[in-house]
Amino acid sequence: MITFQKVRWKNFLSTGNQYTEVDFQKNATNLIVGTNGTGKSTVLDALTFSLFNKPFRKINKGQLANSTNEKDCLVEVEFSINNKEYIVKRGIKPNLFLIIVDGTPMHKEADDRVMQKMLEENILKVNYKSFTQIVILGSTNFVPFMQLSGSNRRDVIEDLLDIRIFSAMNSLIKDKIRGQKDEIKTLDLSKDNIKDKVEMQTNFINELESQGKQIIDEKRSKIDTLLCEAEDYVMQNEQLSDDVVDLTREQENVTGAKGKLKKLNTLKGKMSNKVATLTKEHKFFTEHTVCPTCTQNIEEEFRVNRITDVQTKATELQSGYKDLVDAIQKEEEREHQFTKLTKEITELNNGISKNHTLISGCNRQIRDLESEIQRLTDQHANRNTEQRKLAEFNENLQNIFEELAEKKEYIKYHDFAYSLLKDDGVKTKIIKKYLPLINQQVNRYLQMMDFYINFNLDEEFNESIQSPIHENFSYASFSEGEKMRIDLALLFTWREVARAKNSVNTNLLIMDEVFDSSLDGMGTDEFLKIIRFVIKDANIFVISHKTELYDKFESVIKFEKVKGFSRMIES
């Protein structure tokens, strides 16, 4: 977790030669106020400039140094990660980029670009794009998640889910599989060698036996039979498992038929009602030339035109109704296929479970038979030593079989993992796993802000939005206030995901003028409840013009201009 402690700056933008310092940990909720141009948003630019060499707002780097002093521009940020204390200093005129770890400056072996990459990838483990999605929400000069391109949306989520490590994992698993295969070759040689020893020792003992030979042979034969049976059950389970996978894939093709069928039946009802209405109207104008209500003659041209229009519409609806019936029939067939496949999968899984029980029974009988053989063998004192040798050989052989089975199972699962860890597999699967949680949390926060829509991101991070009024909506269709609610819900969700994955987990949350132009009174109240009672272990800073918010926050930080320079007043 990144714990931000302080940020300070001087000769930065409208700030003079005296340090302005903001303590990020002093209070949980903080309101930053001031009129336009007083420097209340400077904290955002100072924070991102110190960390990423890029101000939050669209300001050229040459314009960051105070225009009056024109030198000695310096920004510093203090934070801690895993019990290590960091200070990052960045200056203009003179240029400066320094990273201090536990009081000791890092040795600068390369240029600033390499140092910046090391800061982002090895220390912060987050870039500017992801940082601004998790830590900062601005009203201007900021691109919310929903306004990013598809590729940039993916970059943000991959950073949050911390899945860039999978390429290295893929290479590591590949090496492990290669090593396991080499070990299997060695074990196969040992297995053949021990099999030969078992066979020779058994023949030797048989020559010594005068009693119990037939009984022991029968029991050994039974063991072999049971081993074959167990192996057959194992092979059956492998085939059944493959069949389950195939049927599951086939099932995916017919998933969703039930929901679609429901919608089609609803539409069918509506069309039926419409046809009934048209039929009634046709009957009325066909049978009446005089209005039964007002007793006036119905104009003939109007009556004929209405009969014609109704007939035309009825014909069109009947054609559409037929197409709809065909579609319903198709979806009913798909639903039937889904049910059929589900039943088949259940039967296959039941078969796998049954085979597991049979395998356990075989193993139990084998153990019992081996114990009986040992008992009979022990009756012959003159061959105890040889029998112990044989038992040792068999034990070694069994251990090798078990080790071989374990390693083959190991390779099987690692082959599967290897395929998943490919660029075209693992990321998509992981993202698919987290998408339901992400969508659930976004909708949870939207409901907290009294915004009752159904918001969903798909695997390509395209949104689908359903509202009580409109079945299908897009982010761009909403008002600015509604967009802000969605942006806030996403921001809170990204923080939760980052917290759960420990990828970009931080104590800091800054929001710039989210109340001033987009959130109405009700939205403001609900948002304040969220940051007070829902967002945990966070130091929240809200930048606003609204003076009526003073009593809603633990502290108020005011910025004002004195003789052309920004000055901070904390209360």
N, C-alpha and C positions, 0 to 999 in steps of 0.2 A: 504494500500500500504506500502511495505517495502522500505524505503528510506535509502540506504547505504551511509554513510558519509565518514568513514575512515577505513583503516586497517593498523596496524603497527606490527612489529615483531623485535625480536632481538635473537641472538644465535639460530636462526632457519635456518636449512640447512647450506648454505654457508655464511650466514649473521653473522657478529661479534656482539660485546657487545653493539654497538650503534644502536638505533632504526632506522629502515627503515620504512617510512610512505608514503602511497599512499592516496591522497585525491580523493575520488570518485566523488565529486560534483564540483570540480574546473572548469573542462572543459567538453563540450559535447562529443568531439571525441579526443581520446588519442592513441598514438602509443607507444608501449613498445618495445625497440630494444636492441640488444646485441648479442654477439657471443655465441656459445654453451658453457654452463657451467657457464655463468656469473650471473645467477640467475633471468633472466627476467620472468620465469614462476613461481617463488616462490610465487607471489601474489595469484595465484590460490590455491596453497597448503595452504597458510596462511589463506585464506578466508574460505575454506571448513573445515580445521582443527579446526579453532576457532568456527565455527557454528555446525559442526557435528562430531568432534573428529576423522576426517578421511581426510587425504590429498587427493588432486585431482589425483595426480599421484600415481602409485603403489609403495609406500615407506613405509617400516615398521616404526611403531611409534617410536621404539628405535633408528632409524636412523635420526629422525627429529632434535634432538638437535645437535648443531654445534660440529663437531668431534674434534675441537681444544679446545674449552672452556668446552664442555661436561656438562654444567649446565646452570641454569638461562635462559632456553629457554622459551620465552613468546610471545604469539600472542594475539592481541586485535582487535576487530572489533566494530565499532560504527554504529548504525542505529536507525531509528525512525519508529514507527508504531502508527497511530492514536494519534498524538501529545504526545506520550510517547517516551522518550529517553532511549535507551538501550546500554549497553556496555557488551560484552561477553569476558572474559579473560580465556585463557587456557594455562597452563604452564607444563613443564617437568623439573624435577630435580630442585626445588621441583614440584610435581604434583599440579596443580591448575585448578579448574573449578569454575568460579564465574560469576554470572549474576547480573548486576547493573541496576536498574530501576529508572530513574529520580534522579540519584545520590545516591540512597540507595541500598546497596547489599541485594539481596533476601536471606531470611532466609533458610538455608539448613536443611530441615527436613528429608531428605532421602539420599540414595547414589547417585552417579553420574549418574547411568543409569536412575533412576526416574527423576532426574533433566533434563537429556538430552531429555527424552520423553516429559516432560512438555515444554521445549524450542521448540521442533519441533511441537507439537500438539496444544499448547495453545498460543504461542507467534508468531513463524514463520508461523505455519500452513502449513508446507511443510517439506518433508523429503529429504534426500540427493539425491535420485534417481530423484525426480521431480525437485529439485533445479538445478541439473546439466543439465537438459533438457531445462530449461527456461533461466538460467542466463549464462551458460558456454557452449561453443562449443570448443572442443579440437581436435587436429589432432592425438594425441597419448594417449594411456592409458585411453581412453574414449570410452564408448559404445554408439554410436548414437541411436536415437529412432528406426530406421529401423533395427538395429542389436540386439535389445532387443527381448526376448521371448514374445509370445503372452500375457501371464499373466502379465509380467512386462510392456508391452505397455498399457494394460488396467489399471494398477495401476497408471501410469503417467496421463492418460486422466481422470480417476476418480478424482485424486487430482486436476487437472486443472479445472474440471467442478464442484468441490466442492459438490459431491453428497453422501458423507459418512454420511451426516446428516439425510438421509432418514429413517434409522432404528428408530431413536428417533421420527421422524415425524409419522412413522407408528404406534408406540405405543400410541402417543398422539391422533391421529385420532381414534384409536380403543376405547380409553377411552371416547372421545367425542360422538362417535356413541352409546356407552352403555348409557351415560347420556341422549342423545336425546331420546332413546327408552323408558327410564324410564319416561321422561317428556310426551311422547306420551300416555303412559298408564294413567297417571294422567289426561291428557286432554280428553281422551276418556271417563273417568268417569264423568268429568265435562260436557262434551257434552251430555251424556245421561241424566244427571241431569237437564240441561237447556232445553233439548228437552221436558222433562216431564213438566217443568214449562211453556214452550211455549204452549204446548197442553192444559194444564189446564187453562191458561189465555185466550186462544182463545175461549175455550168453555164458559168461564164466560162472555166474551164480546158478544158472539153470543146470549146469553140469554138476554143481555141488548139491543141488536139491534132490532129495528122495521123497520128501513129504510136502504136501501142500502146493506142489508145482502147478497142478491143474487149476486149483482154486486161485492162486496168485495170478496165473496167466489170464484167467477169465476176468479177474478184477482189473488187470491192466488193460485188457481189451475193452472193458466197459469204460475205463478212463479215456481211452483213445476215441471211443464212440462219442462220449460226452464232450470231449474237446472239439471233435468235428461238428457236433450239434451246436455247441456254443459259437464256433466259428461261423457256421451257417446262419445262426441268429444275428451275429454281428454283421455279416454281409447283407442279410435281409434288411437290417436297420439302416445300413448305408444306402441301399436302394430306396427304402421307404423315405429316408430323409431327402434324397434327391427328388423323389416324387412330390414331397411336400413343398420343396422349393419351387418346382415347376408349376404345381397347382397354385401356389401363392402368387407367382408372377402372372399366371393366367387370370387369377381372381382380381388382380389390380386393374385389368382391362375392363372389368364390369363393375368396378366400385362406383358408387354414386347413383346407380340406377334407381334406387328407392326414392331418393330425394327428387330426382328429375321426374319420376313417375307421379309423385305427389303434386308437383307443379303442373304437369300436363293434365292431370285429372281436375285440378282446380280450374284450369283454362277451359277444359271440356264443359264443366258446369256452367261457366260464364257464357260460353257459346250456345249451350242448350237454352239458357234463359233468353238470350238474344233472339234465337230462332223462334221461341215461344211468343215473344213480344211481337215479332214481325208477323207471325201467323195470325195472331189476334188482330193486329192492325189490318192485315189483308182481308180477313173475314169481315171486319166492321165495314170497310169501304166497299167490299163486294156486296154485302147485304143491305146497305143503307144508302139511300139517296137523300134522306132528310135527317138532320141532326136530332137525335132523340132528346137532347137536353134543351136546346133552344128552339126546336121544331122548325128551323129554317132549312131551306133546300141547300144541299151541298152542291157547290158548283161542279158541274160535270167534268170539266177539263181538269180541275184540281183533283177530283175523285179518281179519275182515270190515271192521272200522273202518279198519285200516291200508290195506287194498286201496282203500277208498273215498277216504281222505285222499290216498293216492298218486295216484289217478286225478284227483282235483280239482286237486291241485298240478300234475300233468302237463298238464292242460287249460289252466290259467292260464299255465304256462310256454310252452306251445305258442302261445297267443295273443300273449304278449309276444314270443316268438321271431319270429313273423310280422311284428310291428311293427318289431322290430329289423332284420330282413332288408330291410324296406321302407326304413328309415332308411339302412342300408348302401348300398342301391341308389341312393338319392338323393345320398349323399355321393360315391359312385363317379362319378355323373353330373357333380357339381360339380368333382371332381378332373379328370375328362376335359375339362370345359370350361376349367379353369385351364391344362391342358397345351396345349389347342388355341389358346387366346389367347396363351400364351407363344410358340408356334410362329409365329402370325400376326404378333406384335410383332417377332420376330426377322427374319421375312421383310420386313416394312416397313422396319426399320432397315437391312437389307442393301440394299434398294432405294434408300434415302437415300444410303448410301455409294456405291452404283454411280452415282447421279446426280451426286454431287460429283466423281467421277472423270471423268464425261462433260463436266461444266461446265469442269473444268480442261483437258480436251482441246480443247474449243471455244475457250477463251481462248488456248491455245497456238497453235492454227491461226489465230486472228484476228491474233495478234502476228506470226506468220510471213507472213500475207497482207499485213498493213500494211507490213512490211519490204520485201516484193517490190514493192508499189505504189510505195513511196518510191524504190526502186532504178530502176524504170521511169521514174518522173517526173523523177528527177535527170538522165536522159539528154537531156532537153529543156532546154537552157540558157536558152532564151528565156522559159521560164515558171517558173524556179526560185523567183523571188520570190513569185509567186502561189501556188505549191505550198506554200511555207513558211507563207503566210497560212492556207491550208486546213488544213495540219497543225496549226497553232496553234489554229484553231477546233475541230478534232476533239479535240485534246488537252483544250481547255477543256470541251468537251461531255462527254468521257469523265470528266473530273474532277468535273463536276457530277453525272453519273450515279452515280459512285462515292460522292460526298458525299451525294446523295439516298438511295442505298441504305444508307449508313452511318447517316444520320439516321433513316430509317424503321426500321432494325434497332434503333437506339437507343430510339426511341419504343416499339417492340414490347416490348423487354425492360423498359423503364421502366413501361410500362402493366402488365406482369406484376408488377413490383416494387410498383407503386402498389396493385394489388389485394391483394398479399400484406401490405402495410403497414397495411391497414385493421385496425381493432380486432378484427374477427372472423376475421382470417386469420393475420397474422404471428406474433402471440404464440403461438397454438396450434401453428403449424408449428415455431417455434423450440423450444418446450417439447417437442414430439414428437421433434425431433432429438436433444435432450439426454437424454430419458428413458431410452433404452437405456444410455447411459453412467452415468447416475445409478444405475439399477438394478444395473448391473454392479459399480459401486464399493461400493454398500451390501452386496451379497452377498459381495464380496471381503473387506470388513472383518468381516462376520459369520463367515465361514470362519476368519479369523485368530483370532477369539474362540471357535473350536470350536463354533459354532452353525450347523449345517448345515441351513438352510432355503432355499427359493427365494422371495425377497421381490421384489415388483414393484409399482410405482406406475403407474396408468394416466393418461390425459390429464386426467382430472378429479381426479387425486391421491388416488384411492381405492386402498387396498392389496389385493393378493391374495397370499396366502402359502400355499405348499405345503411340507409337512414329510414326512419319511419315513414318519411314522405316519398323518398326516391329509392328505388331498389338498387340502382347502380349509380355511384357517384365517384368523383375523383377529388384528390386534394385541391386541385386548382379551382374546383367548382364552389368551394366554401368562401365565406367572408374572411377578412383578415383576422378577426377575433376567433373564428372557428379554426383557422389555420394555426393560430398561436396555441390554441388548446392542444391540437395534434402535435405541434412541435414540442410543447412542454411534456406531453405524455411520452413521446419518444425519448426526450432527454432523460426523464426519470427512469424509463425502462433501460436505456443504455447504461445508466449508472448501476442499476440492479444487476444487469448481466455482467458488467465489469467487476462488480463486487463479488458475485458468485464465482466467476472465473479467475478473479484476482489478476486480471490483465491490465486494466487501467483504473484500478481502485484508488480513489483519492478522497480527501476530506473536504475539498473545495468545490463550491458551486456558485457561479456568478451569472446573474441575469440582467441584461441591459435594457431598460425601458420596456419591459414586457407588459407593464400595467398601463403605460401612458397612451398607447394608441390602439391597442388591439383587444385587451381584456375589458369587458364591462364590469359593473359592480358585482354581479353575482359570480362571475368568473374569478374576480379578484379575491373575493371571500373564500371561495372553494380552494383556490391556489394557496392562500395563506394557511388554510387548514392542513394542506398537504405538506408544505415545507415545515410546519410546526410539529405535526404529529406523525407523518409518514416517512419523510426523508430523515434517516437516522445517521448519527455519527458524521454529520456534515456541518461545515461552517458556510453559511449561505449569505451572499451579498447581492442585494437588489438595488440597481441604479434606477432612479425615478425622479420625476418632477413633482409628484403628488405629495403635498405636505400633509394630507389627511392620513397618510400611512404611518406617521411618526410613532404613534402609540402601539403599533402592531409589531415592532421590532425591539430587540434588546438594546441595540445601540443605533445611533444616527450619526453618520459621518457627513458633514457639510463641506462643500467646496465653494469658494468665492474668489473673485478677482480683486487684488489689492495692487494698485499701481502697475497694472498690466500683467502681474504674475498670479498664478493659482496658489491658493492657500487652503489647507485642510483644517477643519475644526471638528473635533470628535466630542460627542456627548453621550 
